[in-house]
Amino acid sequence: MNDSQADFNDVPFTLPFEDESATHASVTGGKGANLARLVDAGIAVPAGFCVTTDAYRTLVTDPETHRAIESLDELDPTDADRIGDLGATIRERIRNAAFPSHVREAIERALADLDAETVSVRSSATAEDLPTASFAGQHETYLNVSPDDVLDRVRDCMASLYTDRAVTYRLRNDVPSSDVALAVVVQTMVDADTAGVLFTADPITENRHVASIEANYGLGESIVAGEVSADTIRVDRERGTVLSYDIGEKTVRVQSGSGDGIERATVSDDSRERRVLSPEQVHRLVERGGEIEDLFDGPQDIEWAFRDGELFVLQSRPITSLYPLVSPDADDGLLHVYMSFGHQQAMP
């Protein structure tokens, strides 16, 4: 056994959400750390665990792989050909690398303890879900995965740290590839009746007092992937009143397939014309969003799902597109409109 192998013997390769160490992004990535904090706050999250960044590091210890990763940091973000070639090489090396036996056994034990028929396997990078850079959609997610296929999907997630989009995004945001690592979140698969996204601040008007919800039948993948015109609801958070409820076309719903993976089904004409969410569900979502915003001390982009009437939070990350507020905040309860006079002076 060499020194690098010995160093890995005493580190955790999996952590349940309930473990305090799971709240550290350096260990479980941005997504995993946020989920652990939600669990610690008593918010309903599908049961699961994190495959830690130390498990990822066992796949990239090879000197040639390590040199290739360091070489990415020297590239220009506009050099698409070089980024594509080098990224593909690194992804292939990670997919072909075998987890050491003690890492594989740790993942298999955690899966046995979870005892789920199928799971979701989701990437959680150390440089994602940050206040200034979300990395949303940059890394892979796999839904309705059989426990027998989890090890392969975990490796695929780790390889997705080096997709062209992810590498380019890091280069443009001055995040060195050699400094990042990727954990993986494994959770019991929730076959949602309805699902979607909640923004605790309106991403269009940037009004911090208005929540915006997008909702569809089935899994939220249809909304995240932009496949449907979903129901859109805007809610005055201070008064608890619905400002608008626009019924989308909702032609497609995404659901777990009969085997692994997901499938798409056509929504009936009658269901398309109905509201996805009841008033009570809208109220519960906005209330839960307020709790999560307080927990993370800022506006949040939250993925959620309802199953048999129970609300699950699947993910929460900061909304990075909002213009920053003036500090200190006004505390008189009134609506304030701010203008940059520097920009105004430049207007014709």
N, C-alpha and C positions, 0 to 999 in steps of 0.2 A: 504493500500500500504506500503510495507517495504522499507527500505532505498535503497537497491540495485535496486528496480524497479524505485524509484524516480530518481536515478542517471541517468537512461537511457532515461528519458523523454526529456532531452535537447540536446541529441546528434543526429547527422544525421545518419540514417540507410541506406539511398541511396544518391549517389552524381552523378550528370552528369559529363562527362569527362571535361567539360568546367570550372567546379568549381576548384579554386586554391587548395583547400584542397585535391582534388582527386590526386594531384601529390605527396602526401606523402604516402610512402609504409606502414607506420604504420596504415594508415586509409583504403587504398584500395589494399594493397598487392603489390608485385613486378610487376605483369603483369598489374594490373589496373593503378598503378602509371606511368609506362612507357607509356601506351596508353594515359593517360591524358597529359603527356609531349609532345607526338607526336601531339595531337590535338592542344595544345597550340602553337606548332611550325608551324601549318598550314598544316600538313601532313594528307592526306585523310585516315581516319579510319572509319569503319562502325559505325553508330550512336548507342549510348548505354549509360549505366550508371553502376555504381558499387554499389553492396550491401556491406556495409562497415563491417569492423572487429567488430564494436560495435553490429551489428546484430548477428554475430557469437557468441559473448560473452553472449547474452541472452539465447543461447542454452546450455551453459556449466556452468551456475551458480549453478546448483545442487551440493551440497557438495560431494556427492558420485562420480559424474562425475569428479569433480575437483580433488579429491584424486586419482582417477584412472589415470588421465593425469599426475599428479606429480610423480606417481609410475613408469611411463615409463622412466623417466630420471635416475632411479636407475638400469635399466637393462643393461646387456652386449649386444652389437650389434650382437654377435654370438648366442644369446639365442633365436633362431627362434620360438620355441614353446611358450615361455612366451610372446614374442612380438606379436605373432599371436593371442593368447587368449585375452590378455589385449586390444589390438587394436580392435578386433572384439566387445568386450564389449562396448568400448567407441563409436564405430561407430553406434552400435545399439541404444545406449542411445541418441545420437544426432539425428538419424533418427526418433526416437519416440517422441522427444521433440517438442512441439508446439511453433511456434513463438508467442510472445505476440501480442495482437491485434494491437497496434500502430506500431509494426515492419511490420506485414503483410499488414496493410493499406499503409504504406510508399512504400513498394515494388509494391503493386497494383497500386498506383498513378503513380509511375515511369513507369510502364508498359503501362498504359493508355496514358501517355505523349509520349512514344516512338511510340506507334501505329503501331507495326510491326505484320505481319501475323504470322511469326515464328521467333525465336531468337536462338542464340547460348548462352550457359550457361557454363562459364569457371572458374575454380578455380584460385584464386590469393592469394597465401600465403605470409605472411610478410617476410618469410625467403627464398623466391625463386627469381630467376633472379638476384642473387648477383654476383659480379665480381669473387668470388671464389667458388660459389656453385649455380648451375642453378636450381636444382630440376626438370629438364625437364622431363615431362611424369610421375611425381610422383602422381599428383592429377587429379581428374576427369574433363572431358569436355563432354558436351552434345550438339549435333548439331540438327538443325531443330526441335526445341521444341515449342509446342503450348503454348501461354500465360497462358492457364489454368493449365499447368503442371509446370510452372516456380518455384513456391514455393517448390514443392517436389524436383526438380532438384537442387535448391539452397541448400537445406538441404543435399542432397546427396553429393554435392561438399564439403560442410563443413565437412561432415563425412569422406571424403577421405583424410583429413589431418592425419588420423590415419590408413592408409593402412600399411601393413607390410613393403613395400618398402620405404614409406615415413618415417616411424618411424626409420627403420634401417639406412637410409641415414642420418637422423638428429643425431642419436647416433654416427655414424662414423665421422661426421663433427662437433661434440661437439656443437650442436644447441639444447638447452633444449626444449622439447615439451611444457613445462609450459610457455615458453616465446613467443611462436608463436601463430598466429591467422590466420584466413582465410577469405578473402573477396571473392566476386564472381562478375565476369564481365558478364553483360547481354547486348548483341548487336543484332542489326538487322541481320538476317541471309543473307549472301551473297552467292547466288548460282553461284559459280565461273565457268567461262568457262575454265580457266586454273589457276593453283595455285602451290605453292611450297615453297622452302626455299632458301634464299640468305645469303651466308656468305661473309661478307665484307673483310675477310682475308681467304686465302685458308687453310681449316682445315687439309689437308693432308701434304702439303709442309710447312705450316705456313708462307708463303710469304704474308706479309701485303699489297703488291702492286697488288695482284691477287684476284679477286672476284670469288666465285664459286656459281653456281646456279643449283638447281635441280627443274625440272618442269614436270608436268603431266596434263592431262585433268581433269576437274572436281575439286572437293575439295582437299585441300592439305592433308587430312587425309590419303590418299593412300601412300604418301611419309613419313609422320610422323610415320605411323605404319609399314613402311618398306615392304609394300605389292607389290610394283612394282619396276622394273628397270626403273627409270625415265631418261629423257633427262638430261645430265650433261654438263654445259657450264662453261668454264674458261675464264675470261676476264682480260686483262692487264688494270688496272684502270688508270694508268698514260697516256697511249697512247689511251685508249678507243677502243682497238682492241680485237677481239675474238681470243683467243689462241687455243681453241678447242671447238667443239660442237659434243658430242657423243649422238647419238639417241638411247634411251633405248627401251626396248620391249613394255612397256606401255600396258600390256594386260588388265588391269582393271582401271576403273575410278569410283570414289566415288561421289555420288550425293545425293541431298535431296530426301527422299522417298515421295511417294504419300500421306502418312500420316505423323506422327511424325518420327523422326530419319532419318537415312541415308540408302542408298542401293548401291549395287555394280553392275555395268554394264560392259559387255565385250566391249572392244575397237575394232573397225573394223580393218581388216588387212591393209587397205589403210591408216588409221589414225596412226597406229603404226609406219609406216615407215616415217611419216612426222615429221618435227620439230614442237614442241609445241609452241615455241616462235619465233616471227619475229625479225629481227635485231633491229628494232625500239623499241620493247618491252624489249629486252636485254639491250639496251642503257638506257632506262628509269629506269629499275630496278637498274642498277649499279649506275646511277646518284642519285637516291633516297637513295640507300644504303650509299653513301658517305655523304649525308645530315644527315642521321640518326646517322652514326658513329660520325660525328662532334658534333651532339647534345648530345650524351651520352659519348663523349670523349673516345672512344675505339672501337675495332672491335666488330661487332654485328652479331647475328644469328637472321634473320628476316623471319617471315612467311608473305607471300603476296598472293594476288589473283587479277586476271583480270576479270572484268565483263563488257561486252559491251564496251570494250576498255578502261575502267577506272581502274586505279591501286589503290588497297586498301592495306594498311598495317594492318595485323591482330595481330602482336605481334613483339616485339623486345627485345632481352636480350643479355647480354655479352657472347662472346665466352670464355668459361672457360678453354678450353683445350690447348690454345696457351702457348708456353714457354715465360716467361716474357722477354722483351727487356732490354738491358743495358741502364741505366740512367746516364747522360742525353742522349737523342736521338741524333744521328748524323744528321746534317742539311746540308750536302754537296750534297744531291741528288743522291749519289752513292749507289750501292748495297754493304752491309756489311755482312760478314759471321763471326760469333762469335764461339769460341771454348773454352770449359772449360778445362784448363790445369790440373786441379785437377783430372778430369776423365781420361785424356790422360795418366797421369803418372801411373794410375792403370791398363791400358791396357797392355796385354802381348805383 
